[in-house]
C-alpha cells in the first residue's frame, strides 16, 4: 500500500490506495498490443507461446504438474480462450496500475 503496509499475495483486485507496477495487470496485453498489433514484430502464435506454453515448459522440471498444462493434447489441462487480438487494449498505467486489459468478452 502507499503507507508501506504489505498486502496478502492473493489480494485482487488491488484496493484503491494500493500501488503496483502496471505489469501486474497488463504484462501480456501490453506485449500483445505493442509487439503484435503496433510493431508487427511477432506472430500471434509466438505471443500465445510466451504467455502460456513457454512459462509452463520452463517451470515443468520444478513443478511436474505443469507438464499437463498449456497444451492442446489428450490428457492435458488446457484452458481455451477465443479472442480477437485486434480488440485487446492494455489499460494499466502507473497512475492506475490495477486496471485490467479490455477486449475479452
MOPAC internal coordinates of N, CA, C and O (Angstrom, degrees):
PM7 1SCF
backbone

  N    0.0000 0     0.00 0     0.00 0    0    0    0
  C    1.4522 1     0.00 0     0.00 0    1    0    0
  C    1.5324 1   107.38 1     0.00 0    2    1    0
  O    1.2310 1   120.80 1    -9.37 1    3    2    1
  N    1.2902 1   116.08 1   170.63 1    3    2    1
  C    1.4577 1   119.60 1  -179.28 1    5    3    2
  C    1.5121 1   112.27 1   -64.18 1    6    5    3
  O    1.2310 1   120.17 1   153.96 1    7    6    5
  N    1.3539 1   117.29 1   -26.04 1    7    6    5
  C    1.4539 1   119.68 1   179.65 1    9    7    6
  C    1.5258 1   112.21 1   -87.70 1   10    9    7
  O    1.2310 1   119.97 1  -175.74 1   11   10    9
  N    1.3334 1   117.67 1     4.26 1   11   10    9
  C    1.4578 1   121.93 1   178.19 1   13   11   10
  C    1.5169 1   113.84 1    92.65 1   14   13   11
  O    1.2310 1   119.79 1   177.37 1   15   14   13
  N    1.3341 1   118.00 1    -2.63 1   15   14   13
  C    1.4530 1   121.12 1   178.84 1   17   15   14
  C    1.5218 1   108.98 1   -69.59 1   18   17   15
  O    1.2310 1   120.66 1   -49.74 1   19   18   17
  N    1.3184 1   116.34 1   130.26 1   19   18   17
  C    1.4594 1   120.03 1   179.77 1   21   19   18
  C    1.5201 1   110.07 1   -82.42 1   22   21   19
  O    1.2310 1   120.78 1   -38.07 1   23   22   21
  N    1.3188 1   116.12 1   141.93 1   23   22   21
  C    1.4629 1   122.32 1   178.23 1   25   23   22
  C    1.5246 1   109.66 1  -100.66 1   26   25   23
  O    1.2310 1   119.90 1   -28.33 1   27   26   25
  N    1.3326 1   117.80 1   151.67 1   27   26   25
  C    1.4660 1   118.87 1   172.74 1   29   27   26
  C    1.5236 1   108.74 1   -59.26 1   30   29   27
  O    1.2310 1   120.07 1   -33.28 1   31   30   29
  N    1.3388 1   117.47 1   146.72 1   31   30   29
  C    1.4605 1   121.23 1  -174.98 1   33   31   30
  C    1.5187 1   113.74 1   -65.19 1   34   33   31
  O    1.2310 1   119.52 1   160.36 1   35   34   33
  N    1.3313 1   118.53 1   -19.64 1   35   34   33
  C    1.4600 1   119.88 1  -177.93 1   37   35   34
  C    1.5302 1   112.66 1   -95.81 1   38   37   35
  O    1.2310 1   120.09 1  -165.22 1   39   38   37
  N    1.3292 1   117.44 1    14.78 1   39   38   37
  C    1.4584 1   121.19 1   179.31 1   41   39   38
  C    1.5257 1   110.01 1   -78.50 1   42   41   39
  O    1.2310 1   120.25 1   -65.22 1   43   42   41
  N    1.3198 1   117.13 1   114.78 1   43   42   41
  C    1.4581 1   121.84 1   177.95 1   45   43   42
  C    1.5068 1   108.49 1  -158.49 1   46   45   43
  O    1.2310 1   117.63 1   -43.94 1   47   46   45
  N    1.2949 1   122.13 1   136.06 1   47   46   45
  C    1.4591 1   123.45 1    -2.50 1   49   47   46
  C    1.5215 1   110.60 1   -69.19 1   50   49   47
  O    1.2310 1   121.38 1   -18.34 1   51   50   49
  N    1.3044 1   114.96 1   161.66 1   51   50   49
  C    1.4581 1   119.85 1  -179.06 1   53   51   50
  C    1.5318 1   110.42 1   -66.26 1   54   53   51
  O    1.2310 1   120.58 1   -35.14 1   55   54   53
  N    1.3342 1   116.50 1   144.86 1   55   54   53
  C    1.4675 1   119.38 1   174.65 1   57   55   54
  C    1.5343 1   110.30 1   -60.99 1   58   57   55
  O    1.2310 1   120.57 1   -23.59 1   59   58   57
  N    1.3136 1   116.52 1   156.41 1   59   58   57
  C    1.4674 1   121.74 1  -176.03 1   61   59   58
  C    1.5161 1   114.38 1   -52.26 1   62   61   59
  O    1.2310 1   119.87 1   138.72 1   63   62   61
  N    1.3231 1   117.86 1   -41.28 1   63   62   61
  C    1.4654 1   120.44 1  -175.00 1   65   63   62
  C    1.5249 1   113.06 1   -89.45 1   66   65   63
  O    1.2310 1   119.93 1  -177.33 1   67   66   65
  N    1.3159 1   117.74 1     2.67 1   67   66   65
  C    1.4649 1   120.42 1   178.87 1   69   67   66
  C    1.5214 1   109.35 1   -77.85 1   70   69   67
  O    1.2310 1   120.38 1   -29.35 1   71   70   69
  N    1.3197 1   116.88 1   150.65 1   71   70   69
  C    1.4522 1   121.48 1   175.83 1   73   71   70
  C    1.5089 1   108.31 1  -116.12 1   74   73   71
  O    1.2310 1   121.08 1   -36.75 1   75   74   73
  N    1.3002 1   115.54 1   143.25 1   75   74   73
  C    1.4539 1   121.52 1   178.78 1   77   75   74
  C    1.5147 1   108.85 1  -149.61 1   78   77   75
  O    1.2310 1   120.58 1   -19.86 1   79   78   77
  N    1.2820 1   116.50 1   160.14 1   79   78   77
  C    1.4536 1   123.16 1   172.87 1   81   79   78
  C    1.5375 1   106.94 1   -72.39 1   82   81   79
  O    1.2310 1   118.59 1   -43.80 1   83   82   81
  N    1.3310 1   120.29 1   136.20 1   83   82   81
  C    1.4702 1   121.52 1  -179.80 1   85   83   82
  C    1.5343 1   113.86 1   -55.11 1   86   85   83
  O    1.2310 1   120.21 1   157.55 1   87   86   85
  N    1.3345 1   117.21 1   -22.45 1   87   86   85
  C    1.4654 1   119.15 1   178.50 1   89   87   86
  C    1.5213 1   112.07 1   -62.17 1   90   89   87
  O    1.2310 1   119.80 1   158.11 1   91   90   89
  N    1.3350 1   117.98 1   -21.89 1   91   90   89
  C    1.4603 1   119.67 1   179.95 1   93   91   90
  C    1.5167 1   111.44 1   -57.78 1   94   93   91
  O    1.2310 1   120.22 1   140.59 1   95   94   93
  N    1.2993 1   117.18 1   -39.41 1   95   94   93
  C    1.4604 1   121.16 1  -177.90 1   97   95   94
  C    1.5178 1   112.79 1  -107.44 1   98   97   95
  O    1.2310 1   119.76 1   161.85 1   99   98   97
  N    1.3266 1   118.07 1   -18.15 1   99   98   97
  C    1.4517 1   118.70 1  -168.71 1  101   99   98
  C    1.5112 1   118.22 1  -122.35 1  102  101   99
  O    1.2310 1   119.17 1  -167.94 1  103  102  101
  N    1.3167 1   119.18 1    12.06 1  103  102  101
  C    1.4655 1   120.03 1  -174.36 1  105  103  102
  C    1.5197 1   113.40 1   -55.32 1  106  105  103
  O    1.2310 1   120.36 1   121.39 1  107  106  105
  N    1.3173 1   116.91 1   -58.61 1  107  106  105
  C    1.4583 1   119.11 1  -172.60 1  109  107  106
  C    1.5215 1   112.50 1   -76.31 1  110  109  107
  O    1.2310 1   120.44 1   146.81 1  111  110  109
  N    1.3261 1   116.76 1   -33.19 1  111  110  109
  C    1.4635 1   117.52 1   176.78 1  113  111  110
  C    1.5323 1   110.07 1   -68.12 1  114  113  111
  O    1.2310 1   119.79 1   143.69 1  115  114  113
  N    1.3134 1   118.00 1   -36.31 1  115  114  113
  C    1.4675 1   121.64 1   177.15 1  117  115  114
  C    1.5234 1   110.25 1   -63.48 1  118  117  115
  O    1.2310 1   120.66 1   135.05 1  119  118  117
  N    1.3204 1   116.34 1   -44.95 1  119  118  117
  C    1.4637 1   120.65 1   178.64 1  121  119  118
  C    1.5307 1   110.21 1   -61.83 1  122  121  119
  O    1.2310 1   120.53 1   134.71 1  123  122  121
  N    1.3268 1   116.59 1   -45.29 1  123  122  121
  C    1.4592 1   121.68 1   179.80 1  125  123  122
  C    1.5249 1   110.30 1   -61.57 1  126  125  123
  O    1.2310 1   120.29 1   132.46 1  127  126  125
  N    1.3281 1   117.06 1   -47.54 1  127  126  125
  C    1.4700 1   120.56 1  -178.68 1  129  127  126
  C    1.5250 1   112.12 1   -64.38 1  130  129  127
  O    1.2310 1   120.83 1   130.89 1  131  130  129
  N    1.3091 1   116.01 1   -49.11 1  131  130  129
  C    1.4575 1   119.49 1  -172.79 1  133  131  130
  C    1.5282 1   113.07 1   -74.88 1  134  133  131
  O    1.2310 1   120.37 1   131.23 1  135  134  133
  N    1.3271 1   116.89 1   -48.77 1  135  134  133
  C    1.4653 1   119.18 1  -171.69 1  137  135  134
  C    1.5243 1   114.35 1   -91.35 1  138  137  135
  O    1.2310 1   119.89 1   156.55 1  139  138  137
  N    1.3377 1   117.81 1   -23.45 1  139  138  137
  C    1.4576 1   119.76 1   177.40 1  141  139  138
  C    1.5240 1   110.62 1   -95.69 1  142  141  139
  O    1.2310 1   120.30 1   126.63 1  143  142  141
  N    1.3264 1   117.03 1   -53.37 1  143  142  141
  C    1.4625 1   120.57 1  -175.20 1  145  143  142
  C    1.5281 1   112.69 1   -75.69 1  146  145  143
  O    1.2310 1   120.57 1   127.78 1  147  146  145
  N    1.3324 1   116.52 1   -52.22 1  147  146  145
  C    1.4684 1   119.70 1  -172.00 1  149  147  146
  C    1.5265 1   113.52 1   -82.02 1  150  149  147
  O    1.2310 1   120.08 1   123.34 1  151  150  149
  N    1.3121 1   117.46 1   -56.66 1  151  150  149
  C    1.4669 1   121.09 1  -174.75 1  153  151  150
  C    1.5279 1   113.38 1   -85.10 1  154  153  151
  O    1.2310 1   120.79 1   162.41 1  155  154  153
  N    1.3325 1   116.09 1   -17.59 1  155  154  153
  C    1.4713 1   120.82 1  -176.58 1  157  155  154
  C    1.5276 1   110.40 1    52.43 1  158  157  155
  O    1.2310 1   121.08 1  -139.92 1  159  158  157
  N    1.3353 1   115.53 1    40.08 1  159  158  157
  C    1.4618 1   121.97 1  -174.99 1  161  159  158
  C    1.5235 1   113.31 1   -92.47 1  162  161  159
  O    1.2310 1   119.72 1   163.19 1  163  162  161
  N    1.3150 1   118.15 1   -16.81 1  163  162  161
  C    1.4597 1   121.81 1   179.73 1  165  163  162
  C    1.5259 1   109.40 1  -136.79 1  166  165  163
  O    1.2310 1   121.20 1   -21.50 1  167  166  165
  N    1.3146 1   115.31 1   158.50 1  167  166  165
  C    1.4634 1   120.93 1   176.33 1  169  167  166
  C    1.5299 1   108.90 1   -87.52 1  170  169  167
  O    1.2310 1   120.71 1   -22.97 1  171  170  169
  N    1.3235 1   116.24 1   157.03 1  171  170  169
  C    1.4624 1   121.24 1   178.62 1  173  171  170
  C    1.5189 1   111.29 1   -56.42 1  174  173  171
  O    1.2310 1   119.63 1   140.77 1  175  174  173
  N    1.3126 1   118.32 1   -39.23 1  175  174  173
  C    1.4631 1   121.43 1   179.14 1  177  175  174
  C    1.5261 1   111.19 1   -59.00 1  178  177  175
  O    1.2310 1   119.93 1   141.10 1  179  178  177
  N    1.3282 1   117.74 1   -38.90 1  179  178  177
  C    1.4642 1   120.76 1   178.57 1  181  179  178
  C    1.5269 1   111.11 1   -67.99 1  182  181  179
  O    1.2310 1   120.06 1   140.74 1  183  182  181
  N    1.3271 1   117.49 1   -39.26 1  183  182  181
  C    1.4690 1   120.89 1   177.28 1  185  183  182
  C    1.5292 1   109.69 1   -59.37 1  186  185  183
  O    1.2310 1   120.63 1   133.01 1  187  186  185
  N    1.3213 1   116.39 1   -46.99 1  187  186  185
  C    1.4649 1   120.56 1  -179.09 1  189  187  186
  C    1.5211 1   110.66 1   -65.03 1  190  189  187
  O    1.2310 1   120.42 1   139.49 1  191  190  189
  N    1.3267 1   116.81 1   -40.51 1  191  190  189
  C    1.4646 1   120.25 1   178.54 1  193  191  190
  C    1.5247 1   110.75 1   -61.62 1  194  193  191
  O    1.2310 1   120.32 1   135.23 1  195  194  193
  N    1.3117 1   117.00 1   -44.77 1  195  194  193
  C    1.4685 1   120.73 1  -178.74 1  197  195  194
  C    1.5296 1   112.54 1   -67.82 1  198  197  195
  O    1.2310 1   120.38 1   152.62 1  199  198  197
  N    1.3254 1   116.88 1   -27.38 1  199  198  197
  C    1.4642 1   120.48 1  -177.09 1  201  199  198
  C    1.5235 1   113.36 1   -89.78 1  202  201  199
  O    1.2310 1   119.70 1   160.24 1  203  202  201
  N    1.3223 1   118.18 1   -19.76 1  203  202  201
  C    1.4668 1   118.07 1  -173.74 1  205  203  202
  C    1.5285 1   112.62 1  -134.00 1  206  205  203
  O    1.2310 1   120.23 1   108.89 1  207  206  205
  N    1.3096 1   117.17 1   -71.11 1  207  206  205
  C    1.4567 1   120.88 1  -174.80 1  209  207  206
  C    1.5275 1   112.25 1   -63.63 1  210  209  207
  O    1.2310 1   119.96 1   138.29 1  211  210  209
  N    1.3108 1   117.68 1   -41.71 1  211  210  209
  C    1.4655 1   121.55 1  -178.68 1  213  211  210
  C    1.5255 1   113.05 1   -56.90 1  214  213  211
  O    1.2310 1   119.44 1   124.99 1  215  214  213
  N    1.3429 1   118.68 1   -55.01 1  215  214  213
  C    1.4607 1   119.34 1   178.70 1  217  215  214
  C    1.5419 1   112.60 1   -60.66 1  218  217  215
  O    1.2310 1   120.23 1   140.36 1  219  218  217
  N    1.3297 1   117.17 1   -39.64 1  219  218  217
  C    1.4638 1   119.85 1   178.94 1  221  219  218
  C    1.5302 1   110.10 1   -63.04 1  222  221  219
  O    1.2310 1   120.09 1   136.72 1  223  222  221
  N    1.3205 1   117.43 1   -43.28 1  223  222  221
  C    1.4661 1   121.79 1  -179.90 1  225  223  222
  C    1.5315 1   111.12 1   -64.18 1  226  225  223
  O    1.2310 1   120.07 1   138.03 1  227  226  225
  N    1.3195 1   117.47 1   -41.97 1  227  226  225
  C    1.4660 1   121.45 1  -179.42 1  229  227  226
  C    1.5212 1   111.19 1   -63.79 1  230  229  227
  O    1.2310 1   120.55 1   140.35 1  231  230  229
  N    1.3287 1   116.55 1   -39.65 1  231  230  229
  C    1.4678 1   120.82 1  -175.05 1  233  231  230
  C    1.5261 1   114.78 1   -89.80 1  234  233  231
  O    1.2310 1   119.52 1   171.98 1  235  234  233
  N    1.3264 1   118.52 1    -8.02 1  235  234  233
  C    1.4644 1   119.76 1  -171.87 1  237  235  234
  C    1.5291 1   114.18 1   -65.13 1  238  237  235
  O    1.2310 1   119.17 1   155.60 1  239  238  237
  N    1.3142 1   119.18 1   -24.40 1  239  238  237
  C    1.4643 1   119.84 1   176.73 1  241  239  238
  C    1.5256 1   111.68 1   -66.86 1  242  241  239
  O    1.2310 1   120.44 1   145.14 1  243  242  241
  N    1.3175 1   116.76 1   -34.86 1  243  242  241
  C    1.4680 1   121.64 1   179.92 1  245  243  242
  C    1.5234 1   112.41 1   -90.63 1  246  245  243
  O    1.2310 1   120.85 1   152.07 1  247  246  245
  N    1.3376 1   115.97 1   -27.93 1  247  246  245
  C    1.4704 1   121.42 1  -179.15 1  249  247  246
  C    1.5283 1   106.90 1  -126.46 1  250  249  247
  O    1.2310 1   120.23 1   -93.02 1  251  250  249
  N    1.3395 1   117.16 1    86.98 1  251  250  249
  C    1.4669 1   120.66 1  -173.87 1  253  251  250
  C    1.5322 1   114.61 1   -56.16 1  254  253  251
  O    1.2310 1   119.67 1   153.80 1  255  254  253
  N    1.3190 1   118.24 1   -26.20 1  255  254  253
  C    1.4681 1   120.62 1   179.27 1  257  255  254
  C    1.5217 1   111.77 1   -61.33 1  258  257  255
  O    1.2310 1   120.02 1   155.67 1  259  258  257
  N    1.3202 1   117.57 1   -24.33 1  259  258  257
  C    1.4622 1   120.75 1  -178.81 1  261  259  258
  C    1.5240 1   112.97 1   -72.38 1  262  261  259
  O    1.2310 1   120.08 1   169.24 1  263  262  261
  N    1.3391 1   117.45 1   -10.76 1  263  262  261
  C    1.4686 1   119.90 1   175.26 1  265  263  262
  C    1.5232 1   111.35 1   -65.82 1  266  265  263
  O    1.2310 1   120.67 1   161.60 1  267  266  265
  N    1.3217 1   116.33 1   -18.40 1  267  266  265
  C    1.4635 1   120.80 1   179.86 1  269  267  266
  C    1.5281 1   111.67 1  -107.00 1  270  269  267
  O    1.2310 1   119.90 1  -162.78 1  271  270  269
  N    1.3128 1   117.81 1    17.22 1  271  270  269
  C    1.4636 1   122.01 1  -178.63 1  273  271  270
  C    1.5273 1   110.87 1  -114.03 1  274  273  271
  O    1.2310 1   121.24 1   -26.18 1  275  274  273
  N    1.3151 1   115.24 1   153.82 1  275  274  273
  C    1.4724 1   123.26 1   172.45 1  277  275  274
  C    1.5201 1   113.77 1    61.18 1  278  277  275
  O    1.2310 1   120.43 1  -150.34 1  279  278  277
  N    1.3000 1   116.78 1    29.66 1  279  278  277
  C    1.4599 1   121.11 1   178.29 1  281  279  278
  C    1.5244 1   108.87 1  -131.49 1  282  281  279
  O    1.2310 1   120.16 1   -43.25 1  283  282  281
  N    1.2997 1   117.30 1   136.75 1  283  282  281
  C    1.4621 1   121.48 1   174.97 1  285  283  282
  C    1.5256 1   107.92 1   -95.15 1  286  285  283
  O    1.2310 1   121.49 1  -102.09 1  287  286  285
  N    1.3157 1   114.76 1    77.91 1  287  286  285
  C    1.4586 1   122.99 1   179.83 1  289  287  286
  C    1.5234 1   107.66 1  -140.30 1  290  289  287
  O    1.2310 1   120.85 1   -17.63 1  291  290  289
  N    1.3320 1   115.98 1   162.37 1  291  290  289
  C    1.4589 1   117.79 1   175.58 1  293  291  290
  C    1.5284 1   108.89 1   -65.36 1  294  293  291
  O    1.2310 1   120.80 1   -30.29 1  295  294  293
  N    1.3045 1   116.07 1   149.71 1  295  294  293
  C    1.4693 1   124.43 1  -179.42 1  297  295  294
  C    1.5277 1   113.68 1    64.68 1  298  297  295
  O    1.2310 1   119.99 1  -151.52 1  299  298  297
  N    1.3323 1   117.63 1    28.48 1  299  298  297
  C    1.4658 1   120.59 1   175.14 1  301  299  298
  C    1.5276 1   109.53 1  -124.84 1  302  301  299
  O    1.2310 1   121.21 1   -15.08 1  303  302  301
  N    1.3302 1   115.29 1   164.92 1  303  302  301
  C    1.4642 1   122.26 1  -178.72 1  305  303  302
  C    1.5181 1   109.85 1  -111.91 1  306  305  303
  O    1.2310 1   120.16 1  -104.22 1  307  306  305
  N    1.2939 1   117.29 1    75.78 1  307  306  305
  C    1.4584 1   119.97 1   179.66 1  309  307  306
  C    1.5202 1   109.61 1   -97.57 1  310  309  307
  O    1.2310 1   120.59 1   -47.79 1  311  310  309
  N    1.3273 1   116.47 1   132.21 1  311  310  309
  C    1.4607 1   121.43 1   170.98 1  313  311  310
  C    1.5227 1   106.51 1   -88.96 1  314  313  311
  O    1.2310 1   120.68 1   -49.88 1  315  314  313
  N    1.3134 1   116.30 1   130.12 1  315  314  313
  C    1.4540 1   120.72 1  -178.55 1  317  315  314
  C    1.5272 1   108.63 1  -106.41 1  318  317  315
  O    1.2310 1   120.94 1   -53.47 1  319  318  317
  N    1.3182 1   115.81 1   126.53 1  319  318  317
  C    1.4591 1   122.00 1   178.30 1  321  319  318
  C    1.5220 1   107.44 1  -123.21 1  322  321  319
  O    1.2310 1   120.91 1   -53.12 1  323  322  321
  N    1.3050 1   115.86 1   126.88 1  323  322  321
  C    1.4612 1   120.72 1   177.55 1  325  323  322
  C    1.5240 1   107.30 1  -104.60 1  326  325  323
  O    1.2310 1   120.48 1   -53.53 1  327  326  325
  N    1.3269 1   116.68 1   126.47 1  327  326  325
  C    1.4616 1   120.21 1  -177.57 1  329  327  326
  C    1.5205 1   109.96 1  -152.10 1  330  329  327
  O    1.2310 1   121.31 1   -16.70 1  331  330  329
  N    1.3104 1   115.11 1   163.30 1  331  330  329
  C    1.4538 1   122.52 1   174.76 1  333  331  330
  C    1.5245 1   106.71 1  -102.34 1  334  333  331
  O    1.2310 1   119.20 1   -69.30 1  335  334  333
  N    1.3219 1   119.13 1   110.70 1  335  334  333
  C    1.4632 1   120.31 1  -175.76 1  337  335  334
  C    1.5238 1   113.77 1   -61.10 1  338  337  335
  O    1.2310 1   119.83 1   159.40 1  339  338  337
  N    1.3110 1   117.93 1   -20.60 1  339  338  337
  C    1.4654 1   120.78 1   179.57 1  341  339  338
  C    1.5319 1   112.21 1   -75.03 1  342  341  339
  O    1.2310 1   119.64 1   167.20 1  343  342  341
  N    1.3292 1   118.29 1   -12.80 1  343  342  341
  C    1.4704 1   120.67 1  -177.87 1  345  343  342
  C    1.5236 1   112.79 1  -100.57 1  346  345  343
  O    1.2310 1   119.50 1   176.15 1  347  346  345
  N    1.3200 1   118.57 1    -3.85 1  347  346  345
  C    1.4550 1   121.64 1  -178.18 1  349  347  346
  C    1.5300 1   109.77 1   -76.65 1  350  349  347
  O    1.2310 1   120.90 1   -45.34 1  351  350  349
  N    1.3208 1   115.88 1   134.66 1  351  350  349
  C    1.4662 1   121.98 1   176.89 1  353  351  350
  C    1.5177 1   108.68 1  -134.05 1  354  353  351
  O    1.2310 1   120.41 1   -48.99 1  355  354  353
  N    1.3169 1   116.82 1   131.01 1  355  354  353
  C    1.4614 1   119.33 1   175.42 1  357  355  354
  C    1.5290 1   107.85 1   -87.75 1  358  357  355
  O    1.2310 1   120.60 1   -51.94 1  359  358  357
  N    1.3091 1   116.45 1   128.06 1  359  358  357
  C    1.4614 1   121.68 1  -174.33 1  361  359  358
  C    1.5226 1   113.84 1  -110.64 1  362  361  359
  O    1.2310 1   119.80 1   168.12 1  363  362  361
  N    1.3135 1   118.00 1   -11.88 1  363  362  361
  C    1.4622 1   121.15 1  -177.16 1  365  363  362
  C    1.5284 1   110.40 1   -69.31 1  366  365  363
  O    1.2310 1   121.14 1   -45.63 1  367  366  365
  N    1.3209 1   115.43 1   134.37 1  367  366  365
  C    1.4711 1   121.75 1   177.97 1  369  367  366
  C    1.5245 1   108.22 1  -133.76 1  370  369  367
  O    1.2310 1   120.33 1    -8.69 1  371  370  369
  N    1.3174 1   116.97 1   171.31 1  371  370  369
  C    1.4626 1   119.14 1   176.35 1  373  371  370
  C    1.5217 1   111.15 1   -66.01 1  374  373  371
  O    1.2310 1   119.85 1   147.63 1  375  374  373
  N    1.3187 1   117.89 1   -32.37 1  375  374  373
  C    1.4638 1   119.50 1   179.91 1  377  375  374
  C    1.5255 1   111.91 1   -80.31 1  378  377  375
  O    1.2310 1   119.91 1   159.24 1  379  378  377
  N    1.3335 1   117.78 1   -20.76 1  379  378  377
  C    1.4648 1   121.68 1   178.74 1  381  379  378
  C    1.5305 1   108.18 1  -144.22 1  382  381  379
  O    1.2310 1   119.93 1  -108.31 1  383  382  381
  N    1.3410 1   117.74 1    71.69 1  383  382  381
  C    1.4650 1   121.89 1  -169.58 1  385  383  382
  C    1.5215 1   115.84 1   -72.98 1  386  385  383
  O    1.2310 1   119.11 1   166.15 1  387  386  385
  N    1.3084 1   119.31 1   -13.85 1  387  386  385
  C    1.4601 1   121.02 1  -176.72 1  389  387  386
  C    1.5279 1   113.37 1   -94.22 1  390  389  387
  O    1.2310 1   120.44 1  -174.11 1  391  390  389
  N    1.3251 1   116.76 1     5.89 1  391  390  389
  C    1.4610 1   119.26 1  -179.92 1  393  391  390
  C    1.5255 1   109.89 1   -68.23 1  394  393  391
  O    1.2310 1   119.97 1   -57.90 1  395  394  393
  N    1.3272 1   117.66 1   122.10 1  395  394  393
  C    1.4652 1   118.78 1   178.45 1  397  395  394
  C    1.5209 1   110.59 1   -73.74 1  398  397  395
  O    1.2310 1   121.00 1   -19.44 1  399  398  397
  N    1.3085 1   115.70 1   160.56 1  399  398  397
  C    1.4589 1   120.14 1   177.37 1  401  399  398
  C    1.5195 1   109.07 1   -69.69 1  402  401  399
  O    1.2310 1   120.57 1   -16.61 1  403  402  401
  N    1.3130 1   116.52 1   163.39 1  403  402  401
  C    1.4631 1   120.41 1   176.82 1  405  403  402
  C    1.5201 1   108.54 1  -122.54 1  406  405  403
  O    1.2310 1   121.03 1   -15.68 1  407  406  405
  N    1.3095 1   115.64 1   164.32 1  407  406  405
  C    1.4510 1   121.17 1   177.54 1  409  407  406
  C    1.5067 1   114.42 1   121.43 1  410  409  407
  O    1.2310 1   120.26 1   168.57 1  411  410  409
  N    1.3238 1   117.11 1   -11.43 1  411  410  409
  C    1.4545 1   120.42 1   174.68 1  413  411  410
  C    1.5165 1   107.28 1   -98.66 1  414  413  411
  O    1.2310 1   120.21 1   -50.62 1  415  414  413
  N    1.2959 1   117.20 1   129.38 1  415  414  413
  C    1.4763 1   120.96 1   179.58 1  417  415  414
  C    1.5067 1   110.13 1   -99.05 1  418  417  415
  O    1.2310 1   120.10 1   180.00 1  419  418  417

